[in-house]
């Protein structure tokens, strides 16, 4: 067997690579950029977020030159600090282990927000 996990495959999707390279603030936004034709891979416009990106293709991902998103100062483009925070959050989710006695300990059955607590 190859020893690939589901996460390994999902990390190679164009949608995920565009997000992790900092072209978009979220995976959802990366998907939208791809579907709207703003993303080129190796000079070819791809509109399939599920395209599995090879290691060679990863270095050749860019915005369409005629797209307003090609400008790094575009307000919809992710900023470097946002990218780092998002990557740290996704690493924490991948580990997925909560410590016993943490912030959510002893809250079973408690209201999650103010509205659930009201009658």
Protein Blocks (a to p, Z undefined) as FASTA:
>chain_A
ZZiafklmmmmpmklmmmmnopafbfklmmmmmmnopaceehiacfbfklccdfklmmmg
ccdfklmklpmkbmkbccfklmmmmmmmmmmmmnopacehiakgoigoiafbfklmpZZ
